[in-house]
Amino acid sequence: MAGSVYRGIIATTKPTVLTSGEHVVFARQALEGMITQIDGGFIPLSEEHLTIYPPLGRIVSGSLEPTEDGYEALVIEGVTLPIHDRDDDNDPFASSSDMPEEPPESVEVNVQVETRNFEPEVWSELAVASPLPIHEVQKWSSLPPIEWLLAIPVTWGAAKFAGSFLERLGGLTADRLTQWIGRASDAAKESGRDRFVTLSFDLSDGRRLLGFVPFSAGTDLTELGTAVDSAGKLAEIAGSWRDATRVDAQIVAYLYSAGQWRLAWFVTDSMVLRTPYFVKHLPDPSRFLQE
């Protein structure tokens, strides 16, 4: 593997106070679950959970070790991922135009939300109004980015997704989705931060195709609805990629910008490759972080 090797503690069973004042305790079983995830596949490391940017490295192993004060620590070993900037924006993952038009009539989806961005009573109201099933997640951060992740398991192969992608998500409309995301984002803690929607097309072997739509507070969300509705392009690529082995990649990421989906970056076992378009239009990370 390329890159520098590192070793460090990422969590312990000792009660911890975050910079936000929140008290966090990890049970031993939770740390064991993390090790199972590490052993099961490619685990990227991203700065401040900003998955819109390429990972800085990957975790390759994890173990529980005793600490001097009587607790247990999850110690991980990882490797940094060198960044290589490509010379062009050509997309090696682009799907063929002659695919059969036999996509699934409906696509399973849930929205993953970091609920610590909200006061409990506020989140309770928002969760009831959600147009999609909700999966609550927790990230190791004092105040995570405002991210709305649409998790979509890829159960199809090469297929042409014509027309509205939203209609395949249980007949969801762009207005209903964007209005809920906009209202929920405005109700988050430190809601002046920029936000982003992530479409995560998840393959059964752990590979992922990601589509990112960043947006600011108070902006017209029409483009957000258009981006999700046109994600059939990403679904086609994910389906074609499902059985393909010709391209060495664990994560492939697209950015919706200037009215279309554009390849942003992808990650192999040993490096990150960025497109010129992504480098030129790279969003400022501070836009998404705690004020």
Contacts in CASP RR format, 6 or more apart in sequence:
PFRMAT RR
TARGET T0000
AUTHOR 0000-0000-0000
METHOD contacts of the structure
MODEL  1
MAGSVYRGIIATTKPTVLTSGEHVVFARQALEGMITQIDGGFIPLSEEHL
TIYPPLGRIVSGSLEPTEDGYEALVIEGVTLPIHDRDDDNDPFASSSDMP
EEPPESVEVNVQVETRNFEPEVWSELAVASPLPIHEVQKWSSLPPIEWLL
AIPVTWGAAKFAGSFLERLGGLTADRLTQWIGRASDAAKESGRDRFVTLS
FDLSDGRRLLGFVPFSAGTDLTELGTAVDSAGKLAEIAGSWRDATRVDAQ
IVAYLYSAGQWRLAWFVTDSMVLRTPYFVKHLPDPSRFLQE
1 60 0 8 1.000
1 79 0 8 1.000
1 269 0 8 1.000
1 270 0 8 1.000
2 79 0 8 1.000
2 81 0 8 1.000
2 82 0 8 1.000
2 270 0 8 1.000
2 271 0 8 1.000
3 79 0 8 1.000
3 80 0 8 1.000
3 81 0 8 1.000
3 82 0 8 1.000
3 270 0 8 1.000
4 79 0 8 1.000
4 80 0 8 1.000
5 77 0 8 1.000
5 78 0 8 1.000
5 79 0 8 1.000
6 77 0 8 1.000
6 78 0 8 1.000
6 79 0 8 1.000
6 80 0 8 1.000
7 75 0 8 1.000
7 76 0 8 1.000
7 77 0 8 1.000
7 78 0 8 1.000
8 75 0 8 1.000
8 76 0 8 1.000
8 77 0 8 1.000
9 73 0 8 1.000
9 74 0 8 1.000
9 75 0 8 1.000
9 76 0 8 1.000
10 74 0 8 1.000
10 76 0 8 1.000
10 140 0 8 1.000
11 26 0 8 1.000
11 30 0 8 1.000
11 31 0 8 1.000
11 34 0 8 1.000
11 73 0 8 1.000
11 74 0 8 1.000
11 140 0 8 1.000
12 26 0 8 1.000
12 67 0 8 1.000
12 71 0 8 1.000
12 72 0 8 1.000
12 73 0 8 1.000
12 74 0 8 1.000
13 25 0 8 1.000
13 26 0 8 1.000
13 27 0 8 1.000
13 28 0 8 1.000
13 31 0 8 1.000
13 71 0 8 1.000
13 72 0 8 1.000
13 73 0 8 1.000
14 67 0 8 1.000
14 69 0 8 1.000
14 71 0 8 1.000
15 23 0 8 1.000
15 24 0 8 1.000
15 25 0 8 1.000
16 23 0 8 1.000
16 24 0 8 1.000
16 25 0 8 1.000
17 23 0 8 1.000
17 24 0 8 1.000
18 24 0 8 1.000
18 142 0 8 1.000
19 142 0 8 1.000
20 142 0 8 1.000
20 143 0 8 1.000
21 142 0 8 1.000
22 116 0 8 1.000
22 142 0 8 1.000
26 74 0 8 1.000
28 64 0 8 1.000
28 72 0 8 1.000
31 64 0 8 1.000
31 72 0 8 1.000
31 74 0 8 1.000
32 64 0 8 1.000
34 62 0 8 1.000
34 74 0 8 1.000
35 62 0 8 1.000
35 63 0 8 1.000
35 64 0 8 1.000
35 74 0 8 1.000
37 43 0 8 1.000
38 59 0 8 1.000
38 60 0 8 1.000
38 61 0 8 1.000
38 62 0 8 1.000
38 76 0 8 1.000
39 61 0 8 1.000
39 62 0 8 1.000
41 206 0 8 1.000
42 58 0 8 1.000
42 206 0 8 1.000
42 207 0 8 1.000
42 250 0 8 1.000
42 251 0 8 1.000
42 269 0 8 1.000
43 58 0 8 1.000
43 59 0 8 1.000
44 55 0 8 1.000
44 57 0 8 1.000
44 58 0 8 1.000
44 59 0 8 1.000
44 250 0 8 1.000
44 251 0 8 1.000
44 267 0 8 1.000
45 55 0 8 1.000
45 56 0 8 1.000
45 57 0 8 1.000
45 58 0 8 1.000
45 59 0 8 1.000
45 78 0 8 1.000
46 53 0 8 1.000
46 55 0 8 1.000
46 56 0 8 1.000
47 53 0 8 1.000
47 56 0 8 1.000
47 285 0 8 1.000
48 141 0 8 1.000
48 144 0 8 1.000
48 145 0 8 1.000
48 285 0 8 1.000
48 288 0 8 1.000
48 289 0 8 1.000
49 114 0 8 1.000
49 139 0 8 1.000
49 140 0 8 1.000
49 141 0 8 1.000
49 144 0 8 1.000
49 145 0 8 1.000
49 147 0 8 1.000
50 145 0 8 1.000
50 285 0 8 1.000
50 288 0 8 1.000
50 289 0 8 1.000
51 147 0 8 1.000
51 198 0 8 1.000
51 210 0 8 1.000
51 212 0 8 1.000
52 196 0 8 1.000
52 198 0 8 1.000
52 212 0 8 1.000
52 214 0 8 1.000
52 253 0 8 1.000
52 255 0 8 1.000
52 283 0 8 1.000
52 288 0 8 1.000
53 282 0 8 1.000
53 285 0 8 1.000
54 81 0 8 1.000
54 83 0 8 1.000
54 253 0 8 1.000
54 265 0 8 1.000
54 267 0 8 1.000
54 272 0 8 1.000
54 274 0 8 1.000
55 81 0 8 1.000
55 251 0 8 1.000
55 267 0 8 1.000
55 272 0 8 1.000
56 80 0 8 1.000
56 81 0 8 1.000
57 78 0 8 1.000
57 79 0 8 1.000
57 80 0 8 1.000
57 81 0 8 1.000
58 78 0 8 1.000
58 79 0 8 1.000
58 81 0 8 1.000
58 269 0 8 1.000
59 76 0 8 1.000
59 77 0 8 1.000
59 78 0 8 1.000
60 77 0 8 1.000
60 78 0 8 1.000
60 79 0 8 1.000
61 76 0 8 1.000
61 77 0 8 1.000
61 78 0 8 1.000
62 74 0 8 1.000
62 75 0 8 1.000
62 76 0 8 1.000
62 77 0 8 1.000
63 74 0 8 1.000
63 75 0 8 1.000
64 72 0 8 1.000
64 73 0 8 1.000
64 74 0 8 1.000
64 75 0 8 1.000
65 72 0 8 1.000
65 73 0 8 1.000
65 75 0 8 1.000
66 72 0 8 1.000
66 73 0 8 1.000
67 73 0 8 1.000
81 267 0 8 1.000
81 270 0 8 1.000
81 271 0 8 1.000
81 272 0 8 1.000
82 270 0 8 1.000
82 271 0 8 1.000
82 272 0 8 1.000
83 271 0 8 1.000
83 272 0 8 1.000
83 273 0 8 1.000
83 274 0 8 1.000
84 271 0 8 1.000
84 272 0 8 1.000
84 273 0 8 1.000
84 274 0 8 1.000
85 273 0 8 1.000
85 274 0 8 1.000
85 276 0 8 1.000
85 279 0 8 1.000
86 273 0 8 1.000
86 274 0 8 1.000
86 275 0 8 1.000
86 276 0 8 1.000
87 276 0 8 1.000
88 275 0 8 1.000
88 276 0 8 1.000
89 262 0 8 1.000
89 263 0 8 1.000
89 275 0 8 1.000
89 276 0 8 1.000
89 277 0 8 1.000
91 263 0 8 1.000
92 247 0 8 1.000
93 209 0 8 1.000
93 237 0 8 1.000
93 240 0 8 1.000
93 241 0 8 1.000
93 247 0 8 1.000
93 249 0 8 1.000
93 252 0 8 1.000
93 263 0 8 1.000
93 266 0 8 1.000
94 237 0 8 1.000
95 158 0 8 1.000
95 233 0 8 1.000
95 236 0 8 1.000
95 237 0 8 1.000
95 239 0 8 1.000
95 240 0 8 1.000
96 158 0 8 1.000
96 240 0 8 1.000
99 158 0 8 1.000
99 159 0 8 1.000
99 160 0 8 1.000
99 236 0 8 1.000
99 240 0 8 1.000
100 158 0 8 1.000
100 159 0 8 1.000
100 160 0 8 1.000
101 159 0 8 1.000
101 160 0 8 1.000
101 162 0 8 1.000
102 159 0 8 1.000
102 160 0 8 1.000
103 156 0 8 1.000
103 159 0 8 1.000
103 160 0 8 1.000
103 161 0 8 1.000
103 168 0 8 1.000
103 235 0 8 1.000
104 155 0 8 1.000
104 156 0 8 1.000
104 159 0 8 1.000
104 168 0 8 1.000
105 168 0 8 1.000
106 168 0 8 1.000
106 169 0 8 1.000
106 170 0 8 1.000
107 152 0 8 1.000
107 165 0 8 1.000
107 168 0 8 1.000
107 169 0 8 1.000
107 235 0 8 1.000
108 152 0 8 1.000
108 153 0 8 1.000
108 155 0 8 1.000
109 132 0 8 1.000
109 133 0 8 1.000
109 150 0 8 1.000
109 151 0 8 1.000
109 152 0 8 1.000
109 169 0 8 1.000
110 132 0 8 1.000
110 133 0 8 1.000
110 134 0 8 1.000
110 135 0 8 1.000
110 150 0 8 1.000
110 151 0 8 1.000
111 130 0 8 1.000
111 132 0 8 1.000
111 133 0 8 1.000
111 134 0 8 1.000
111 135 0 8 1.000
111 148 0 8 1.000
111 149 0 8 1.000
111 150 0 8 1.000
111 151 0 8 1.000
112 134 0 8 1.000
112 135 0 8 1.000
112 136 0 8 1.000
112 137 0 8 1.000
112 149 0 8 1.000
112 150 0 8 1.000
112 151 0 8 1.000
113 134 0 8 1.000
113 135 0 8 1.000
113 136 0 8 1.000
113 137 0 8 1.000
113 148 0 8 1.000
113 149 0 8 1.000
114 136 0 8 1.000
114 137 0 8 1.000
114 138 0 8 1.000
114 139 0 8 1.000
114 144 0 8 1.000
114 147 0 8 1.000
115 123 0 8 1.000
115 136 0 8 1.000
115 138 0 8 1.000
116 138 0 8 1.000
116 143 0 8 1.000
116 144 0 8 1.000
117 143 0 8 1.000
117 144 0 8 1.000
117 146 0 8 1.000
117 188 0 8 1.000
117 189 0 8 1.000
118 126 0 8 1.000
118 184 0 8 1.000
118 187 0 8 1.000
118 188 0 8 1.000
118 189 0 8 1.000
119 189 0 8 1.000
122 187 0 8 1.000
126 180 0 8 1.000
126 183 0 8 1.000
126 184 0 8 1.000
126 187 0 8 1.000
127 134 0 8 1.000
129 180 0 8 1.000
130 180 0 8 1.000
131 172 0 8 1.000
131 176 0 8 1.000
131 177 0 8 1.000
131 180 0 8 1.000
132 150 0 8 1.000
132 169 0 8 1.000
132 172 0 8 1.000
132 177 0 8 1.000
135 151 0 8 1.000
142 290 0 8 1.000
143 189 0 8 1.000
143 190 0 8 1.000
143 290 0 8 1.000
145 193 0 8 1.000
145 195 0 8 1.000
145 196 0 8 1.000
145 288 0 8 1.000
145 289 0 8 1.000
146 185 0 8 1.000
146 188 0 8 1.000
146 191 0 8 1.000
146 193 0 8 1.000
146 194 0 8 1.000
146 195 0 8 1.000
146 196 0 8 1.000
146 288 0 8 1.000
147 195 0 8 1.000
147 196 0 8 1.000
147 197 0 8 1.000
147 198 0 8 1.000
148 181 0 8 1.000
148 184 0 8 1.000
148 185 0 8 1.000
148 195 0 8 1.000
148 196 0 8 1.000
148 197 0 8 1.000
148 198 0 8 1.000
149 197 0 8 1.000
149 198 0 8 1.000
149 200 0 8 1.000
150 169 0 8 1.000
150 197 0 8 1.000
150 198 0 8 1.000
150 199 0 8 1.000
150 200 0 8 1.000
150 228 0 8 1.000
151 200 0 8 1.000
151 202 0 8 1.000
152 199 0 8 1.000
152 200 0 8 1.000
152 201 0 8 1.000
152 202 0 8 1.000
152 235 0 8 1.000
153 202 0 8 1.000
153 204 0 8 1.000
154 201 0 8 1.000
154 202 0 8 1.000
154 203 0 8 1.000
154 204 0 8 1.000
154 209 0 8 1.000
154 235 0 8 1.000
154 238 0 8 1.000
154 239 0 8 1.000
154 242 0 8 1.000
156 235 0 8 1.000
156 239 0 8 1.000
156 242 0 8 1.000
157 239 0 8 1.000
157 240 0 8 1.000
157 242 0 8 1.000
157 243 0 8 1.000
158 236 0 8 1.000
158 239 0 8 1.000
158 240 0 8 1.000
158 243 0 8 1.000
159 235 0 8 1.000
159 236 0 8 1.000
159 239 0 8 1.000
160 236 0 8 1.000
161 168 0 8 1.000
161 232 0 8 1.000
161 233 0 8 1.000
161 235 0 8 1.000
161 236 0 8 1.000
163 232 0 8 1.000
164 229 0 8 1.000
165 228 0 8 1.000
165 229 0 8 1.000
165 230 0 8 1.000
165 231 0 8 1.000
165 232 0 8 1.000
165 235 0 8 1.000
166 172 0 8 1.000
166 173 0 8 1.000
166 174 0 8 1.000
166 177 0 8 1.000
166 225 0 8 1.000
166 228 0 8 1.000
166 229 0 8 1.000
174 222 0 8 1.000
174 224 0 8 1.000
174 225 0 8 1.000
174 226 0 8 1.000
174 228 0 8 1.000
174 229 0 8 1.000
177 225 0 8 1.000
177 228 0 8 1.000
178 221 0 8 1.000
178 222 0 8 1.000
178 224 0 8 1.000
178 225 0 8 1.000
179 221 0 8 1.000
181 195 0 8 1.000
181 197 0 8 1.000
181 221 0 8 1.000
181 224 0 8 1.000
182 221 0 8 1.000
185 191 0 8 1.000
185 195 0 8 1.000
185 217 0 8 1.000
186 217 0 8 1.000
186 218 0 8 1.000
188 195 0 8 1.000
190 290 0 8 1.000
190 291 0 8 1.000
191 217 0 8 1.000
192 217 0 8 1.000
192 291 0 8 1.000
193 217 0 8 1.000
193 287 0 8 1.000
193 288 0 8 1.000
193 289 0 8 1.000
193 290 0 8 1.000
193 291 0 8 1.000
194 214 0 8 1.000
194 215 0 8 1.000
194 216 0 8 1.000
194 217 0 8 1.000
194 283 0 8 1.000
194 287 0 8 1.000
194 288 0 8 1.000
195 214 0 8 1.000
195 215 0 8 1.000
195 216 0 8 1.000
195 217 0 8 1.000
195 288 0 8 1.000
196 212 0 8 1.000
196 213 0 8 1.000
196 214 0 8 1.000
196 215 0 8 1.000
196 288 0 8 1.000
197 212 0 8 1.000
197 213 0 8 1.000
197 215 0 8 1.000
197 224 0 8 1.000
197 227 0 8 1.000
197 228 0 8 1.000
198 210 0 8 1.000
198 211 0 8 1.000
198 212 0 8 1.000
198 213 0 8 1.000
199 210 0 8 1.000
199 211 0 8 1.000
199 212 0 8 1.000
199 213 0 8 1.000
199 228 0 8 1.000
199 231 0 8 1.000
199 234 0 8 1.000
200 208 0 8 1.000
200 209 0 8 1.000
200 210 0 8 1.000
200 211 0 8 1.000
201 208 0 8 1.000
201 209 0 8 1.000
201 210 0 8 1.000
201 234 0 8 1.000
201 235 0 8 1.000
201 238 0 8 1.000
201 239 0 8 1.000
202 208 0 8 1.000
203 209 0 8 1.000
203 238 0 8 1.000
203 241 0 8 1.000
203 242 0 8 1.000
204 242 0 8 1.000
206 250 0 8 1.000
207 241 0 8 1.000
207 249 0 8 1.000
207 250 0 8 1.000
207 251 0 8 1.000
207 252 0 8 1.000
208 250 0 8 1.000
208 251 0 8 1.000
208 252 0 8 1.000
209 234 0 8 1.000
209 237 0 8 1.000
209 238 0 8 1.000
209 241 0 8 1.000
209 251 0 8 1.000
209 252 0 8 1.000
209 253 0 8 1.000
209 254 0 8 1.000
210 251 0 8 1.000
210 252 0 8 1.000
210 253 0 8 1.000
210 254 0 8 1.000
211 231 0 8 1.000
211 234 0 8 1.000
211 253 0 8 1.000
211 254 0 8 1.000
211 255 0 8 1.000
211 256 0 8 1.000
211 261 0 8 1.000
212 253 0 8 1.000
212 254 0 8 1.000
212 255 0 8 1.000
212 256 0 8 1.000
212 264 0 8 1.000
213 223 0 8 1.000
213 224 0 8 1.000
213 227 0 8 1.000
213 228 0 8 1.000
213 256 0 8 1.000
214 255 0 8 1.000
214 283 0 8 1.000
214 287 0 8 1.000
214 288 0 8 1.000
215 221 0 8 1.000
215 223 0 8 1.000
215 224 0 8 1.000
216 287 0 8 1.000
223 256 0 8 1.000
223 259 0 8 1.000
226 259 0 8 1.000
227 256 0 8 1.000
227 259 0 8 1.000
227 261 0 8 1.000
230 260 0 8 1.000
230 261 0 8 1.000
231 261 0 8 1.000
233 261 0 8 1.000
234 254 0 8 1.000
234 261 0 8 1.000
237 252 0 8 1.000
241 247 0 8 1.000
241 252 0 8 1.000
248 268 0 8 1.000
248 269 0 8 1.000
249 266 0 8 1.000
249 267 0 8 1.000
249 268 0 8 1.000
250 267 0 8 1.000
250 268 0 8 1.000
250 269 0 8 1.000
251 266 0 8 1.000
251 267 0 8 1.000
252 263 0 8 1.000
252 266 0 8 1.000
252 267 0 8 1.000
253 263 0 8 1.000
253 264 0 8 1.000
253 265 0 8 1.000
253 266 0 8 1.000
254 261 0 8 1.000
254 262 0 8 1.000
254 263 0 8 1.000
254 264 0 8 1.000
255 261 0 8 1.000
255 262 0 8 1.000
255 264 0 8 1.000
255 277 0 8 1.000
255 278 0 8 1.000
255 281 0 8 1.000
256 262 0 8 1.000
257 277 0 8 1.000
257 281 0 8 1.000
262 275 0 8 1.000
262 277 0 8 1.000
262 278 0 8 1.000
263 275 0 8 1.000
263 277 0 8 1.000
263 278 0 8 1.000
264 274 0 8 1.000
264 275 0 8 1.000
264 277 0 8 1.000
264 278 0 8 1.000
265 272 0 8 1.000
265 273 0 8 1.000
265 274 0 8 1.000
265 275 0 8 1.000
265 278 0 8 1.000
266 272 0 8 1.000
266 273 0 8 1.000
267 273 0 8 1.000
END
